[in-house]
Amino acid sequence: MIAEPELRAGAHPPPLRVRRRPDGQLWAELDGEARPVLVRRCFPWSEPTRFVSLLDHEKNEVALVPDLRALEPESRQALEDALAEAGFVLEVERIESVDEEVEIRTWQVTTRQGHRSFQTRLDDWPREVPGGGYVIRDVAGDLYHVACAKSLDDRSRELLWAYVE
């Protein structure tokens, strides 16, 4: 993690700067140290401009942004653009099947965006999220959201409940 400098009484921490470089890579700079980062929105999803984690390519947190509104305009815009690109969530309407293979689980689902097939690790489970529903993260990092399990058909609920911890 980029180290937070020691502050004297009344001093403010150096600003976090976030920039998109010409090659398209997002970079975070804090206290003169810059590194490429990935963005992950933290929960709750009900507050999309709060609690954004900046991760290095090994998934270690570089910085946590408690509120995008506190960033200077150029950083805020770069981060908002990156979140829009990374924040694609598929809304699950029906679970067709779930098959387990060696170390992988293959899901066939119908989403609001159409039919999808995705894979999760056997030790990754659907997680209940604040505000209701469940989220499933596939091996590629894409998110599948079941907004209301009670509104699923019987077979879909049966398949989901088999994998909810």
Secondary structure, 3 states (H helix, E strand, C coil): CCCCCCCCCCCCCCCCEEEECCCCCEEEEECCEEEECEEEECCCCCCCCEEEEEECCCCCEEEEEEEHHHCCHHHHHHHHHHHHHHCCEEEEEEEEEEEEECCEEEEEEEECCEEEEEEEECCCCCEECCCCCEEEECCCCCEEEECCHHHCCHHHHHHHHCCCC
